[in-house]
Amino acid sequence: MKTEFVYVRPKTMESRDAFDSLMYQLHSCKVLERRNGKVFVKSITGNHEFWLNEEGDREWEVIK
């Protein structure tokens, strides 16, 4: 099965901190699981895992 990726942009100060310090400002995240409109992702740095809503997440914006 082909690995799926999503690309995210931080929307809050909290997510910006994680983006800067754990994700090294890299937008790509590997999709680990999908469930009920949510996606569990791992940053390509391997330092940060988190759930996000596919639409309307308050912490992260999914970008194309």
PDB file of N, CA, C and O in Angstrom:
ATOM      1  N   MET A   1       0.833  -1.178   0.000  1.00  0.00           N
ATOM      2  CA  MET A   1       0.000   0.000   0.000  1.00  0.00           C
ATOM      3  C   MET A   1       0.885   1.252   0.000  1.00  0.00           C
ATOM      4  O   MET A   1       1.903   1.309   0.690  1.00  0.00           O
ATOM      5  N   LYS A   2       0.485   2.228  -0.768  1.00  0.00           N
ATOM      6  CA  LYS A   2       1.241   3.464  -0.893  1.00  0.00           C
ATOM      7  C   LYS A   2       1.064   4.338   0.360  1.00  0.00           C
ATOM      8  O   LYS A   2      -0.043   4.464   0.883  1.00  0.00           O
ATOM      9  N   THR A   3       2.136   4.923   0.823  1.00  0.00           N
ATOM     10  CA  THR A   3       2.095   5.806   1.984  1.00  0.00           C
ATOM     11  C   THR A   3       1.376   7.098   1.625  1.00  0.00           C
ATOM     12  O   THR A   3       1.624   7.691   0.575  1.00  0.00           O
ATOM     13  N   GLU A   4       0.491   7.522   2.501  1.00  0.00           N
ATOM     14  CA  GLU A   4      -0.275   8.750   2.283  1.00  0.00           C
ATOM     15  C   GLU A   4       0.300   9.867   3.149  1.00  0.00           C
ATOM     16  O   GLU A   4       0.682   9.641   4.298  1.00  0.00           O
ATOM     17  N   PHE A   5       0.358  11.064   2.590  1.00  0.00           N
ATOM     18  CA  PHE A   5       0.832  12.232   3.309  1.00  0.00           C
ATOM     19  C   PHE A   5      -0.198  13.344   3.257  1.00  0.00           C
ATOM     20  O   PHE A   5      -0.951  13.462   2.291  1.00  0.00           O
ATOM     21  N   VAL A   6      -0.227  14.160   4.304  1.00  0.00           N
ATOM     22  CA  VAL A   6      -0.978  15.404   4.305  1.00  0.00           C
ATOM     23  C   VAL A   6       0.014  16.511   4.633  1.00  0.00           C
ATOM     24  O   VAL A   6       1.071  16.274   5.217  1.00  0.00           O
ATOM     25  N   TYR A   7      -0.349  17.703   4.247  1.00  0.00           N
ATOM     26  CA  TYR A   7       0.513  18.865   4.468  1.00  0.00           C
ATOM     27  C   TYR A   7      -0.251  19.841   5.337  1.00  0.00           C
ATOM     28  O   TYR A   7      -1.386  20.204   5.029  1.00  0.00           O
ATOM     29  N   VAL A   8       0.373  20.266   6.423  1.00  0.00           N
ATOM     30  CA  VAL A   8      -0.307  21.090   7.416  1.00  0.00           C
ATOM     31  C   VAL A   8       0.406  22.419   7.644  1.00  0.00           C
ATOM     32  O   VAL A   8       1.603  22.570   7.403  1.00  0.00           O
ATOM     33  N   ARG A   9      -0.391  23.373   8.121  1.00  0.00           N
ATOM     34  CA  ARG A   9       0.111  24.697   8.492  1.00  0.00           C
ATOM     35  C   ARG A   9      -0.472  25.016   9.865  1.00  0.00           C
ATOM     36  O   ARG A   9      -1.673  24.842  10.075  1.00  0.00           O
ATOM     37  N   PRO A  10       0.357  25.481  10.809  1.00  0.00           N
ATOM     38  CA  PRO A  10      -0.152  25.794  12.149  1.00  0.00           C
ATOM     39  C   PRO A  10      -1.058  27.021  12.138  1.00  0.00           C
ATOM     40  O   PRO A  10      -0.845  27.963  11.375  1.00  0.00           O
ATOM     41  N   LYS A  11      -2.089  26.988  13.014  1.00  0.00           N
ATOM     42  CA  LYS A  11      -3.033  28.098  13.103  1.00  0.00           C
ATOM     43  C   LYS A  11      -2.977  28.804  14.460  1.00  0.00           C
ATOM     44  O   LYS A  11      -3.447  29.935  14.587  1.00  0.00           O
ATOM     45  N   THR A  12      -2.412  28.153  15.463  1.00  0.00           N
ATOM     46  CA  THR A  12      -2.374  28.731  16.803  1.00  0.00           C
ATOM     47  C   THR A  12      -0.932  28.814  17.294  1.00  0.00           C
ATOM     48  O   THR A  12      -0.024  28.239  16.695  1.00  0.00           O
ATOM     49  N   MET A  13      -0.740  29.532  18.384  1.00  0.00           N
ATOM     50  CA  MET A  13       0.597  29.660  18.954  1.00  0.00           C
ATOM     51  C   MET A  13       1.120  28.292  19.417  1.00  0.00           C
ATOM     52  O   MET A  13       2.300  27.984  19.251  1.00  0.00           O
ATOM     53  N   GLU A  14       0.240  27.488  19.991  1.00  0.00           N
ATOM     54  CA  GLU A  14       0.632  26.153  20.460  1.00  0.00           C
ATOM     55  C   GLU A  14       1.098  25.261  19.307  1.00  0.00           C
ATOM     56  O   GLU A  14       2.132  24.601  19.404  1.00  0.00           O
ATOM     57  N   SER A  15       0.331  25.246  18.225  1.00  0.00           N
ATOM     58  CA  SER A  15       0.727  24.433  17.070  1.00  0.00           C
ATOM     59  C   SER A  15       1.957  25.023  16.384  1.00  0.00           C
ATOM     60  O   SER A  15       2.762  24.282  15.821  1.00  0.00           O
ATOM     61  N   ARG A  16       2.111  26.335  16.422  1.00  0.00           N
ATOM     62  CA  ARG A  16       3.302  26.986  15.848  1.00  0.00           C
ATOM     63  C   ARG A  16       4.558  26.548  16.607  1.00  0.00           C
ATOM     64  O   ARG A  16       5.601  26.311  15.997  1.00  0.00           O
ATOM     65  N   ASP A  17       4.459  26.442  17.935  1.00  0.00           N
ATOM     66  CA  ASP A  17       5.603  25.983  18.737  1.00  0.00           C
ATOM     67  C   ASP A  17       6.020  24.575  18.333  1.00  0.00           C
ATOM     68  O   ASP A  17       7.208  24.303  18.154  1.00  0.00           O
ATOM     69  N   ALA A  18       5.040  23.672  18.187  1.00  0.00           N
ATOM     70  CA  ALA A  18       5.336  22.303  17.761  1.00  0.00           C
ATOM     71  C   ALA A  18       5.907  22.292  16.347  1.00  0.00           C
ATOM     72  O   ALA A  18       6.849  21.556  16.056  1.00  0.00           O
ATOM     73  N   PHE A  19       5.335  23.106  15.481  1.00  0.00           N
ATOM     74  CA  PHE A  19       5.788  23.196  14.093  1.00  0.00           C
ATOM     75  C   PHE A  19       7.251  23.637  14.021  1.00  0.00           C
ATOM     76  O   PHE A  19       8.039  23.089  13.250  1.00  0.00           O
ATOM     77  N   ASP A  20       7.597  24.622  14.824  1.00  0.00           N
ATOM     78  CA  ASP A  20       8.963  25.153  14.818  1.00  0.00           C
ATOM     79  C   ASP A  20       9.964  24.209  15.487  1.00  0.00           C
ATOM     80  O   ASP A  20      11.018  23.919  14.920  1.00  0.00           O
ATOM     81  N   SER A  21       9.640  23.731  16.681  1.00  0.00           N
ATOM     82  CA  SER A  21      10.625  22.995  17.464  1.00  0.00           C
ATOM     83  C   SER A  21      10.655  21.485  17.207  1.00  0.00           C
ATOM     84  O   SER A  21      11.720  20.873  17.284  1.00  0.00           O
ATOM     85  N   LEU A  22       9.511  20.879  16.905  1.00  0.00           N
ATOM     86  CA  LEU A  22       9.465  19.432  16.711  1.00  0.00           C
ATOM     87  C   LEU A  22       9.418  19.019  15.243  1.00  0.00           C
ATOM     88  O   LEU A  22       9.933  17.966  14.866  1.00  0.00           O
ATOM     89  N   MET A  23       8.801  19.853  14.429  1.00  0.00           N
ATOM     90  CA  MET A  23       8.626  19.505  13.021  1.00  0.00           C
ATOM     91  C   MET A  23       9.640  20.209  12.118  1.00  0.00           C
ATOM     92  O   MET A  23       9.669  19.978  10.909  1.00  0.00           O
ATOM     93  N   TYR A  24      10.463  21.060  12.708  1.00  0.00           N
ATOM     94  CA  TYR A  24      11.499  21.807  11.971  1.00  0.00           C
ATOM     95  C   TYR A  24      10.942  22.558  10.768  1.00  0.00           C
ATOM     96  O   TYR A  24      11.608  22.691   9.741  1.00  0.00           O
ATOM     97  N   GLN A  25       9.712  23.048  10.907  1.00  0.00           N
ATOM     98  CA  GLN A  25       9.002  23.835   9.895  1.00  0.00           C
ATOM     99  C   GLN A  25       8.770  23.071   8.587  1.00  0.00           C
ATOM    100  O   GLN A  25       8.695  23.669   7.514  1.00  0.00           O
ATOM    101  N   LEU A  26       8.658  21.749   8.690  1.00  0.00           N
ATOM    102  CA  LEU A  26       8.350  20.911   7.532  1.00  0.00           C
ATOM    103  C   LEU A  26       6.866  20.567   7.573  1.00  0.00           C
ATOM    104  O   LEU A  26       6.372  20.057   8.579  1.00  0.00           O
ATOM    105  N   HIS A  27       6.165  20.841   6.498  1.00  0.00           N
ATOM    106  CA  HIS A  27       4.709  20.726   6.445  1.00  0.00           C
ATOM    107  C   HIS A  27       4.205  19.295   6.253  1.00  0.00           C
ATOM    108  O   HIS A  27       3.042  19.020   6.552  1.00  0.00           O
ATOM    109  N   SER A  28       5.030  18.388   5.772  1.00  0.00           N
ATOM    110  CA  SER A  28       4.588  17.035   5.444  1.00  0.00           C
ATOM    111  C   SER A  28       4.401  16.173   6.683  1.00  0.00           C
ATOM    112  O   SER A  28       5.228  16.174   7.595  1.00  0.00           O
ATOM    113  N   CYS A  29       3.291  15.434   6.692  1.00  0.00           N
ATOM    114  CA  CYS A  29       3.001  14.481   7.762  1.00  0.00           C
ATOM    115  C   CYS A  29       2.506  13.180   7.146  1.00  0.00           C
ATOM    116  O   CYS A  29       1.718  13.186   6.200  1.00  0.00           O
ATOM    117  N   LYS A  30       2.971  12.082   7.686  1.00  0.00           N
ATOM    118  CA  LYS A  30       2.549  10.761   7.233  1.00  0.00           C
ATOM    119  C   LYS A  30       1.243  10.387   7.937  1.00  0.00           C
ATOM    120  O   LYS A  30       1.130  10.512   9.157  1.00  0.00           O
ATOM    121  N   VAL A  31       0.266   9.932   7.164  1.00  0.00           N
ATOM    122  CA  VAL A  31      -1.013   9.510   7.719  1.00  0.00           C
ATOM    123  C   VAL A  31      -0.840   8.102   8.303  1.00  0.00           C
ATOM    124  O   VAL A  31      -0.434   7.171   7.608  1.00  0.00           O
ATOM    125  N   LEU A  32      -1.158   7.972   9.601  1.00  0.00           N
ATOM    126  CA  LEU A  32      -1.069   6.684  10.274  1.00  0.00           C
ATOM    127  C   LEU A  32      -2.437   6.022  10.411  1.00  0.00           C
ATOM    128  O   LEU A  32      -2.545   4.796  10.394  1.00  0.00           O
ATOM    129  N   GLU A  33      -3.489   6.847  10.546  1.00  0.00           N
ATOM    130  CA  GLU A  33      -4.836   6.308  10.739  1.00  0.00           C
ATOM    131  C   GLU A  33      -5.874   7.362  10.385  1.00  0.00           C
ATOM    132  O   GLU A  33      -5.649   8.560  10.558  1.00  0.00           O
ATOM    133  N   ARG A  34      -7.008   6.897   9.889  1.00  0.00           N
ATOM    134  CA  ARG A  34      -8.174   7.759   9.645  1.00  0.00           C
ATOM    135  C   ARG A  34      -9.346   7.170  10.402  1.00  0.00           C
ATOM    136  O   ARG A  34      -9.578   5.962  10.367  1.00  0.00           O
ATOM    137  N   ARG A  35     -10.096   8.046  11.098  1.00  0.00           N
ATOM    138  CA  ARG A  35     -11.248   7.564  11.862  1.00  0.00           C
ATOM    139  C   ARG A  35     -12.239   8.697  12.077  1.00  0.00           C
ATOM    140  O   ARG A  35     -11.897   9.726  12.659  1.00  0.00           O
ATOM    141  N   ASN A  36     -13.465   8.508  11.607  1.00  0.00           N
ATOM    142  CA  ASN A  36     -14.573   9.439  11.862  1.00  0.00           C
ATOM    143  C   ASN A  36     -14.235  10.900  11.553  1.00  0.00           C
ATOM    144  O   ASN A  36     -14.502  11.784  12.367  1.00  0.00           O
ATOM    145  N   GLY A  37     -13.656  11.153  10.392  1.00  0.00           N
ATOM    146  CA  GLY A  37     -13.342  12.525   9.990  1.00  0.00           C
ATOM    147  C   GLY A  37     -12.084  13.093  10.623  1.00  0.00           C
ATOM    148  O   GLY A  37     -11.774  14.272  10.450  1.00  0.00           O
ATOM    149  N   LYS A  38     -11.358  12.257  11.357  1.00  0.00           N
ATOM    150  CA  LYS A  38     -10.102  12.691  11.960  1.00  0.00           C
ATOM    151  C   LYS A  38      -8.954  11.891  11.358  1.00  0.00           C
ATOM    152  O   LYS A  38      -9.133  10.772  10.876  1.00  0.00           O
ATOM    153  N   VAL A  39      -7.781  12.489  11.399  1.00  0.00           N
ATOM    154  CA  VAL A  39      -6.589  11.852  10.848  1.00  0.00           C
ATOM    155  C   VAL A  39      -5.495  11.889  11.911  1.00  0.00           C
ATOM    156  O   VAL A  39      -5.225  12.938  12.496  1.00  0.00           O
ATOM    157  N   PHE A  40      -4.867  10.737  12.160  1.00  0.00           N
ATOM    158  CA  PHE A  40      -3.733  10.671  13.072  1.00  0.00           C
ATOM    159  C   PHE A  40      -2.485  10.696  12.209  1.00  0.00           C
ATOM    160  O   PHE A  40      -2.306   9.835  11.348  1.00  0.00           O
ATOM    161  N   VAL A  41      -1.623  11.676  12.433  1.00  0.00           N
ATOM    162  CA  VAL A  41      -0.449  11.876  11.589  1.00  0.00           C
ATOM    163  C   VAL A  41       0.831  11.908  12.414  1.00  0.00           C
ATOM    164  O   VAL A  41       0.821  12.151  13.621  1.00  0.00           O
ATOM    165  N   LYS A  42       1.926  11.654  11.717  1.00  0.00           N
ATOM    166  CA  LYS A  42       3.267  11.738  12.307  1.00  0.00           C
ATOM    167  C   LYS A  42       4.101  12.629  11.406  1.00  0.00           C
ATOM    168  O   LYS A  42       4.136  12.438  10.190  1.00  0.00           O
ATOM    169  N   SER A  43       4.767  13.596  11.999  1.00  0.00           N
ATOM    170  CA  SER A  43       5.602  14.497  11.206  1.00  0.00           C
ATOM    171  C   SER A  43       6.721  13.708  10.531  1.00  0.00           C
ATOM    172  O   SER A  43       7.134  12.661  11.031  1.00  0.00           O
ATOM    173  N   ILE A  44       7.202  14.198   9.419  1.00  0.00           N
ATOM    174  CA  ILE A  44       8.264  13.470   8.719  1.00  0.00           C
ATOM    175  C   ILE A  44       9.565  13.474   9.513  1.00  0.00           C
ATOM    176  O   ILE A  44      10.462  12.679   9.231  1.00  0.00           O
ATOM    177  N   THR A  45       9.677  14.351  10.492  1.00  0.00           N
ATOM    178  CA  THR A  45      10.849  14.325  11.376  1.00  0.00           C
ATOM    179  C   THR A  45      10.747  13.180  12.373  1.00  0.00           C
ATOM    180  O   THR A  45      11.750  12.769  12.955  1.00  0.00           O
ATOM    181  N   GLY A  46       9.521  12.659  12.573  1.00  0.00           N
ATOM    182  CA  GLY A  46       9.305  11.585  13.528  1.00  0.00           C
ATOM    183  C   GLY A  46       9.183  12.056  14.965  1.00  0.00           C
ATOM    184  O   GLY A  46       9.067  11.235  15.874  1.00  0.00           O
ATOM    185  N   ASN A  47       9.208  13.362  15.185  1.00  0.00           N
ATOM    186  CA  ASN A  47       9.204  13.922  16.535  1.00  0.00           C
ATOM    187  C   ASN A  47       7.833  14.309  17.059  1.00  0.00           C
ATOM    188  O   ASN A  47       7.701  14.625  18.241  1.00  0.00           O
ATOM    189  N   HIS A  48       6.809  14.295  16.216  1.00  0.00           N
ATOM    190  CA  HIS A  48       5.501  14.797  16.650  1.00  0.00           C
ATOM    191  C   HIS A  48       4.390  13.990  16.004  1.00  0.00           C
ATOM    192  O   HIS A  48       4.348  13.841  14.782  1.00  0.00           O
ATOM    193  N   GLU A  49       3.484  13.467  16.835  1.00  0.00           N
ATOM    194  CA  GLU A  49       2.290  12.759  16.365  1.00  0.00           C
ATOM    195  C   GLU A  49       1.078  13.465  16.929  1.00  0.00           C
ATOM    196  O   GLU A  49       1.094  13.897  18.082  1.00  0.00           O
ATOM    197  N   PHE A  50       0.016  13.590  16.129  1.00  0.00           N
ATOM    198  CA  PHE A  50      -1.175  14.275  16.603  1.00  0.00           C
ATOM    199  C   PHE A  50      -2.381  13.939  15.740  1.00  0.00           C
ATOM    200  O   PHE A  50      -2.249  13.524  14.589  1.00  0.00           O
ATOM    201  N   TRP A  51      -3.571  14.131  16.330  1.00  0.00           N
ATOM    202  CA  TRP A  51      -4.838  14.000  15.616  1.00  0.00           C
ATOM    203  C   TRP A  51      -5.234  15.365  15.078  1.00  0.00           C
ATOM    204  O   TRP A  51      -4.984  16.390  15.713  1.00  0.00           O
ATOM    205  N   LEU A  52      -5.851  15.372  13.910  1.00  0.00           N
ATOM    206  CA  LEU A  52      -6.426  16.599  13.389  1.00  0.00           C
ATOM    207  C   LEU A  52      -7.706  16.284  12.655  1.00  0.00           C
ATOM    208  O   LEU A  52      -7.861  15.200  12.092  1.00  0.00           O
ATOM    209  N   ASN A  53      -8.625  17.235  12.661  1.00  0.00           N
ATOM    210  CA  ASN A  53      -9.865  17.104  11.901  1.00  0.00           C
ATOM    211  C   ASN A  53      -9.553  17.376  10.442  1.00  0.00           C
ATOM    212  O   ASN A  53      -8.813  18.307  10.124  1.00  0.00           O
ATOM    213  N   GLU A  54     -10.109  16.572   9.559  1.00  0.00           N
ATOM    214  CA  GLU A  54      -9.859  16.770   8.130  1.00  0.00           C
ATOM    215  C   GLU A  54     -10.379  18.122   7.658  1.00  0.00           C
ATOM    216  O   GLU A  54      -9.816  18.727   6.746  1.00  0.00           O
ATOM    217  N   GLU A  55     -11.456  18.592   8.282  1.00  0.00           N
ATOM    218  CA  GLU A  55     -12.015  19.897   7.928  1.00  0.00           C
ATOM    219  C   GLU A  55     -12.247  20.696   9.201  1.00  0.00           C
ATOM    220  O   GLU A  55     -12.807  20.180  10.168  1.00  0.00           O
ATOM    221  N   GLY A  56     -11.828  21.929   9.202  1.00  0.00           N
ATOM    222  CA  GLY A  56     -12.129  22.836  10.293  1.00  0.00           C
ATOM    223  C   GLY A  56     -11.392  22.589  11.588  1.00  0.00           C
ATOM    224  O   GLY A  56     -11.938  22.870  12.654  1.00  0.00           O
ATOM    225  N   ASP A  57     -10.182  22.079  11.545  1.00  0.00           N
ATOM    226  CA  ASP A  57      -9.407  21.883  12.765  1.00  0.00           C
ATOM    227  C   ASP A  57      -8.993  23.245  13.328  1.00  0.00           C
ATOM    228  O   ASP A  57      -8.613  24.142  12.576  1.00  0.00           O
ATOM    229  N   ARG A  58      -9.069  23.392  14.646  1.00  0.00           N
ATOM    230  CA  ARG A  58      -8.745  24.696  15.237  1.00  0.00           C
ATOM    231  C   ARG A  58      -7.235  24.930  15.365  1.00  0.00           C
ATOM    232  O   ARG A  58      -6.795  26.077  15.435  1.00  0.00           O
ATOM    233  N   GLU A  59      -6.440  23.854  15.397  1.00  0.00           N
ATOM    234  CA  GLU A  59      -4.979  23.979  15.565  1.00  0.00           C
ATOM    235  C   GLU A  59      -4.221  23.988  14.228  1.00  0.00           C
ATOM    236  O   GLU A  59      -3.224  24.693  14.074  1.00  0.00           O
ATOM    237  N   TRP A  60      -4.712  23.195  13.268  1.00  0.00           N
ATOM    238  CA  TRP A  60      -3.985  22.974  12.019  1.00  0.00           C
ATOM    239  C   TRP A  60      -4.868  23.194  10.804  1.00  0.00           C
ATOM    240  O   TRP A  60      -6.060  22.887  10.817  1.00  0.00           O
ATOM    241  N   GLU A  61      -4.265  23.726   9.761  1.00  0.00           N
ATOM    242  CA  GLU A  61      -4.924  23.860   8.468  1.00  0.00           C
ATOM    243  C   GLU A  61      -4.291  22.830   7.532  1.00  0.00           C
ATOM    244  O   GLU A  61      -3.068  22.769   7.407  1.00  0.00           O
ATOM    245  N   VAL A  62      -5.118  22.032   6.883  1.00  0.00           N
ATOM    246  CA  VAL A  62      -4.614  21.082   5.885  1.00  0.00           C
ATOM    247  C   VAL A  62      -4.461  21.851   4.587  1.00  0.00           C
ATOM    248  O   VAL A  62      -5.420  22.448   4.097  1.00  0.00           O
ATOM    249  N   ILE A  63      -3.253  21.839   4.025  1.00  0.00           N
ATOM    250  CA  ILE A  63      -2.971  22.570   2.788  1.00  0.00           C
ATOM    251  C   ILE A  63      -2.716  21.581   1.668  1.00  0.00           C
ATOM    252  O   ILE A  63      -2.367  20.427   1.914  1.00  0.00           O
ATOM    253  N   LYS A  64      -2.887  22.026   0.468  1.00  0.00           N
ATOM    254  CA  LYS A  64      -2.672  21.176  -0.706  1.00  0.00           C
ATOM    255  C   LYS A  64      -1.286  21.330  -1.234  1.00  0.00           C
ATOM    256  O   LYS A  64      -0.927  20.688  -2.222  1.00  0.00           O
TER     257      LYS A  64
END
